[in-house]
């Protein structure tokens, strides 16, 4: 069922070495490859457009859903996935897309994911992107993520672009209601002439809501990155944005943090920093026996963890 390329892609984007336990839906080259449901988590194919509905029953805990997408053909894939996370549940959702492009034609995936976290629900969402292949065709990923968190809910997002993606535009919108909580960790690497745009918008709509968005990136060679992080407070709430980047060679990085308060009780903070690897860090590691290249790789890996 899975060939060598499939297995490698799944390992990179979802840490899977075999078919996962629990609920899952694996999509390959625009079609369903394999699916499993559980007593508490159902996965239903949409009738009106490509994609799935994932329904997590109220009170579900200690369960996970894997929904990776893999491409090994030069196609433009588009899916619309909707997630209903039931009241009081606590689940992990592992998504992501891996592209192997060995041709001269483009291969791309656009995933539009919409989440509804009901009252008191908790969700950790992990999305990793990865590209490979010795073809000249572009590897393109454009994810859109829309999340609404009801009262007392918690959403934790880990969004990672590992390597090999030529062009990406990530749009993320999160709405937080009363006492809802958000934690976003974004990590991104670009090199050669790759381009990446990330737009994150957080709306704090209910009293007591909190949000933390931390983005870390490394830009190498002639690559370009743009980060536009928006946080809007409409109530008594707290929010923090932090964007840190390491720039190397002839790369370009633009970081645009924006905070807007619409209420007296909104406490919002933003930070942004772009810089190079500190020479003293390189020197210290090289004194321990590492080459300059090994020292650079060690510093960059630690920065992106």
C-alpha positions in Angstrom: 0.0 0.0 0.0 2.8 2.4 0.9 5.9 2.6 -1.3 9.4 3.8 -0.2 8.7 7.4 -1.1 5.3 7.4 0.8 6.9 6.0 3.9 9.7 8.6 3.9 7.2 11.5 3.4 5.0 10.2 6.3 8.0 9.9 8.5 9.1 13.5 7.8 5.7 15.1 8.2 4.0 13.0 10.8 6.7 10.9 12.5 4.9 7.8 11.3 6.9 4.6 10.6 3.7 2.5 10.0 0.0 3.1 9.9 -1.0 5.1 13.0 -3.1 3.9 15.9 -6.6 5.4 16.4 -8.4 7.6 13.8 -6.6 8.6 10.6 -7.2 9.6 7.0 -4.2 9.4 4.6 -4.5 11.2 1.3 -2.2 10.5 -1.6 -2.2 12.3 -5.0 -5.7 13.8 -4.5 -7.4 10.5 -3.4 -8.1 8.7 -0.1 -5.4 6.1 0.5 -6.5 4.7 3.9 -8.9 5.6 6.7 -9.8 4.4 10.2 -12.3 5.7 12.7 -12.9 4.9 16.4 -15.9 4.9 18.7 -15.3 8.5 19.6 -13.9 10.0 16.4 -15.6 9.8 13.0 -14.2 10.8 9.7 -16.7 11.5 6.9 -16.0 12.3 3.2 -17.7 15.6 2.2 -20.4 15.4 -0.4 -20.1 18.8 -2.0 -16.3 19.3 -2.3 -13.0 17.5 -1.8 -12.2 17.0 1.9 -13.4 15.4 5.1 -15.4 16.2 8.3 -13.7 15.0 11.5 -16.2 14.7 14.4 -14.8 14.3 17.9 -17.5 13.3 20.5 -17.8 15.4 23.6 -15.7 14.2 26.5 -13.2 12.3 24.3 -9.7 12.2 25.8 -6.3 10.5 25.1 -7.1 10.0 21.4 -5.4 11.4 18.3 -6.3 12.0 14.6 -3.7 11.8 11.8 -4.6 13.4 8.5 -1.4 13.6 6.5 -1.3 14.4 2.7 1.4 13.1 0.4 2.1 14.0 -3.2 4.4 12.1 -5.6 2.8 13.3 -8.8 2.7 16.8 -10.4 -0.8 17.8 -9.5 -2.6 20.7 -7.8 -4.5 19.2 -4.8 -7.2 21.1 -2.9 -9.0 19.9 0.2 -11.6 21.5 2.6 -11.5 19.8 6.0 -13.8 20.6 8.9 -13.2 19.6 12.5 -15.9 19.5 15.2 -14.1 19.1 18.6 -16.7 18.2 21.1 -17.3 19.9 24.5 -14.8 18.9 27.2 -12.7 16.8 24.8 -8.8 16.7 24.7 -7.3 15.5 21.5 -4.1 15.7 19.3 -4.5 16.3 15.6 -1.5 15.7 13.3 -1.7 17.0 9.8 0.9 18.2 7.3 1.9 17.6 3.7 4.9 16.1 2.1 5.7 16.5 -1.6 8.1 14.5 -3.7 8.5 16.1 -7.1 10.9 14.5 -9.6 9.4 16.3 -12.7 9.6 19.6 -14.4 6.0 20.4 -13.6 4.7 22.0 -10.4 3.2 20.0 -7.5 1.0 21.8 -5.0 -1.4 21.3 -2.1 -3.8 23.8 -0.7 -5.4 22.7 2.6 -8.3 24.7 4.0 -8.9 23.6 7.6 -11.7 24.9 9.8 -11.9 24.0 13.5 -14.7 24.5 16.0 -13.6 23.9 19.6 -16.6 23.6 21.8 -16.9 24.7 25.4 -13.9 23.5 27.5 -12.3 21.5 24.6 -8.6 21.2 24.3 -6.7 20.5 21.0 -3.1 20.3 20.0 -2.7 20.7 16.3 0.6 19.8 14.6 1.2 20.7 10.9 4.5 20.0 9.2 5.5 20.8 5.6 8.3 19.1 3.7 9.5 18.9 0.1 12.0 16.8 -1.8 12.7 15.4 -5.2 15.4 16.2 -7.8 13.0 17.6 -10.4 12.9 21.3 -11.5 9.2 21.6 -10.8 8.1 23.8 -7.9 6.8 22.4 -4.6 4.0 24.6 -3.4 2.0 24.6 -0.2 -0.6 27.1 0.7 -2.5 26.2 4.0 -5.4 28.1 5.4 -6.3 27.5 9.0 -9.5 28.9 10.7 -10.1 28.2 14.4 -12.9 29.3 16.7 -12.4 28.5 20.4 -15.5 28.6 22.6 -15.5 29.5 26.3 -12.8 27.8 28.4 -11.2 26.0 25.4 -7.5 25.7 24.6 -5.9 25.5 21.2 -2.1 24.8 20.9 -0.7 25.0 17.3 2.7 23.8 16.2 3.3 24.8 12.6 6.6 23.7 11.0 8.1 24.1 7.5 11.0 21.6 7.6 12.6 22.2 4.2 12.2 21.7 0.5 9.2 23.9 -0.1 9.7 26.4 -2.9 6.7 28.7 -2.3 4.3 28.9 0.6 1.6 31.2 1.8 0.1 30.4 5.2 -3.1 32.1 6.4 -4.2 31.5 10.0 -7.2 33.1 11.7 -8.1 32.3 15.3 -11.1 33.6 17.3 -11.0 33.3 21.1 -14.1 33.6 23.3 -14.4 34.0 27.1 -11.5 32.4 29.0 -10.2 30.7 25.9 -6.5 30.2 25.5 -4.1 30.0 22.5 -0.5 29.0 22.1 1.1 29.2 18.6 4.6 28.0 17.8 5.8 28.6 14.2 9.1 27.4 12.9 10.3 28.0 9.3 13.4 27.4 7.2 14.0 28.7 3.7 17.0 28.5 1.4 18.1 28.9 -2.2 15.4 31.1 -3.9 12.4 29.9 -1.8 9.7 32.3 -0.7 7.5 32.1 2.4 4.6 34.3 3.6 2.9 33.8 7.0 -0.1 35.8 8.0 -1.5 35.1 11.5 -4.5 37.0 12.9 -5.8 36.5 16.4 -9.0 38.0 17.6 -9.5 38.1 21.4 -13.3 38.4 21.7 -14.1 37.3 25.2 -13.0 38.5 28.7 -10.2 36.5 30.1 -9.0 35.2 26.8 -5.2 34.9 26.3 -2.9 34.3 23.3 0.8 33.8 22.8 2.3 33.6 19.2 6.0 32.8 18.8 7.5 32.6 15.4 11.1 31.6 14.7 12.7 31.4 11.3 16.0 31.0 9.4 16.4 32.5 5.9 19.5 31.4 3.9 20.9 32.1 0.4 18.5 34.2 -1.7 15.3 33.2 0.0 12.6 35.6 1.1 10.3 35.6 4.1 7.4 37.8 5.2 5.7 37.6 8.6 2.6 39.6 9.3 1.4 38.8 12.9 -1.8 40.6 13.9 -3.4 40.5 17.4 -6.7 42.3 18.1 -8.1 42.7 21.6 -11.8 43.5 21.9 -12.2 42.9 25.6 -10.3 42.4 28.8 -7.6 40.1 27.5 -3.9 39.5 27.3 -1.8 38.7 24.2 1.9 38.5 23.2 3.5 38.3 19.8 7.2 37.4 19.3 9.0 37.0 15.9 12.7 36.1 15.8 14.6 35.5 12.7 18.2 34.6 11.7 19.2 35.9 8.3 22.2 34.6 6.3 23.8 35.2 2.9 21.6 37.4 0.6 18.3 36.5 2.2 15.5 38.9 3.0 13.2 38.9 6.0 10.3 41.2 6.7 8.6 41.0 10.1 5.4 43.0 10.7 3.9 42.6 14.1 0.7 44.5 14.7 -1.4 44.9 17.8 -4.7 46.7 18.1 -6.7 47.3 21.2 -10.5 48.0 21.0 -11.0 47.9 24.8 -9.4 49.5 27.8 -8.7 46.1 29.4 -6.7 44.7 26.5 -3.1 44.1 27.3 -1.1 43.4 24.1 2.7 43.2 23.6 4.8 42.6 20.5 8.4 41.9 19.8 10.4 41.4 16.6 14.1 40.7 16.1 16.1 39.9 12.9 19.9 39.2 13.2 22.8 37.0 12.2 24.5 34.1 14.1 26.6 35.6 16.8 30.4 35.1 16.1 31.0 34.1 19.8 28.6 31.2 19.5 30.4 29.9 16.5 33.8 30.3 18.1 32.7 28.5 21.3 31.4 25.5 19.3 34.5 25.4 17.1 36.7 25.4 20.1 34.9 22.2 21.1 36.0 20.5 17.9 33.1 21.3 15.5 33.8 22.6 12.0 32.3 26.0 11.1 29.6 24.3 9.1 28.8 21.9 11.9 28.7 24.8 14.4 26.3 26.7 12.2 24.0 23.7 11.8 24.0 23.1 15.6 23.1 26.7 16.3 20.3 26.8 13.7 18.8 23.5 14.8 18.7 24.7 18.4 17.2 28.0 17.4 14.4 26.3 15.5 13.5 23.8 18.2 
